[in-house]
Amino acid sequence: MKKSYKLTQIQYEYIVEQCDAVLQKNASDISIVGIAWLHVLNSHPANQSKYIYVFNQRSFGNSIKQFFYRTGVLLADLFLSLFSFVKKQDYQTVPENIDLLFVSHQINPKAVRTEPDFYFRELPGHMQSQGYKTAVTLLNHTKEFASWGEEQEKDKPVKILIPRRLGFAKELQFLGRAINTYFFFFRQYFSEKDSLEKSFLYELARNAFSTDTIRAFRIYETIRSILSKTNTRILSLTWEGHSWERLVCLATKQAQNKITVIGYQHTILFPSSHELKRSIGKIYEPDIILTVGSVTKKIIESTGEIKVLEYGSPRLTARNVYSGNDKVNKACLVA
């Protein structure tokens, strides 16, 4: 039976402190800021599992297995990128007159192009009706979905699917960046004397090759390409604390024109939520954060200088569920 581990409060605080220290020290190095493992979201068990091997040493077999798996994924993506020239990706044909860009998520494999976005709902369409030329870029979280079957309607927001992999040159660049970052931390691992610190550095070096880290750089390069081809003045993205979100903010700061960045905090904030509430530099942050409610607004406001506005959730619609019929006497309330 596979043994499960759970971080103690002290262990969780150690991970947070060490990851923050690395990011603050290397805030100018995109290769390090992009490492997904360094951005500690919260202490939810799903996130704890990423850090348990800092305190519970990996077996030799596990290390070898993980190494070959991650190397295999990178090499497979590198090989498949050779065929990326066969079909032009959505982001390569984006119209120049886009001035409001949303960054959202494709989570429904049966979604049609014309249906509202899952996170922002009717907002992109509303902004289009107000005179903004709007586009929605989508991170594909499904295995089945490849493209839309419907043609783009002229009066609807443009939808752009962020590709699973970019061209060969870019994928080779990602691989080279991962190798350099790996050896940067591995040299520190060999010179470190403290056993716990060594274990932390070992796991950090390994995660320079993680699929989440490489994906963060793909998203960054895709958004940079779109911004270079459009007149984008406003960019709105979901805001949870992931490394790719930080890199998207950086891409807007590197653009030729001034872009206002709006982050949408749409998830529950746990008491242990960390990454979303702390700063590693203004170039990696939105200018405004929209929250789902007043509670999360107060939490985020208390942790930084970013302007915070209560927005709510467009996925919730007000419904009058009370019929007003007092004659109903055969009813059962289950709470």
Stockholm file with secondary structure:
# STOCKHOLM 1.0

chainA/1-335         MKKSYKLTQIQYEYIVEQCDAVLQKNASDISIVGIAWLHVLNSHPANQSKYIYVFNQRSFGNSIKQFFYRTGVLLADLFLSLFSFVKKQDYQTVPENIDLLFVSHQINPKAVRTEPDFYFRELPGHMQSQGYKTAVTLLNHTKEFASWGEEQEKDKPVKILIPRRLGFAKELQFLGRAINTYFFFFRQYFSEKDSLEKSFLYELARNAFSTDTIRAFRIYETIRSILSKTNTRILSLTWEGHSWERLVCLATKQAQNKITVIGYQHTILFPSSHELKRSIGKIYEPDIILTVGSVTKKIIESTGEIKVLEYGSPRLTARNVYSGNDKVNKACLVA
#=GR chainA/1-335 SS CCCCCCCCHHHHHHHHHHHHHHHHHTTTCHHHHTCGGGSCCCCCHHHHTTTGGGTSCCCHHHHHHHHHHHHHHHHHHHHHGGGGGGSCCGGGGCCTTCCEEEEEEECCTTCCTTSCBTTTBTHHHHHHHTTCCEEEEEEECCSSCCCCSSCCCTTSCEEEEECSSCCHHHHHHHHHHHHHHHHHHHHHHHHCCCHHHHHHHHHHHHGGGCHHHHHHHHHHHHHHHHHHHSCCCEEEEECSCCHHHHHHHHHHHHSSSCCEEEEEECSCCCTTCCGGGCCSCGGGSCSEEEESSHHHHHHHHTTCSSEEEECCCTTCCCCCCCCCCTTCCSCCCCC
#=GC SS_cons         CCCCCCCCHHHHHHHHHHHHHHHHHTTTCHHHHTCGGGSCCCCCHHHHTTTGGGTSCCCHHHHHHHHHHHHHHHHHHHHHGGGGGGSCCGGGGCCTTCCEEEEEEECCTTCCTTSCBTTTBTHHHHHHHTTCCEEEEEEECCSSCCCCSSCCCTTSCEEEEECSSCCHHHHHHHHHHHHHHHHHHHHHHHHCCCHHHHHHHHHHHHGGGCHHHHHHHHHHHHHHHHHHHSCCCEEEEECSCCHHHHHHHHHHHHSSSCCEEEEEECSCCCTTCCGGGCCSCGGGSCSEEEESSHHHHHHHHTTCSSEEEECCCTTCCCCCCCCCCTTCCSCCCCC
//
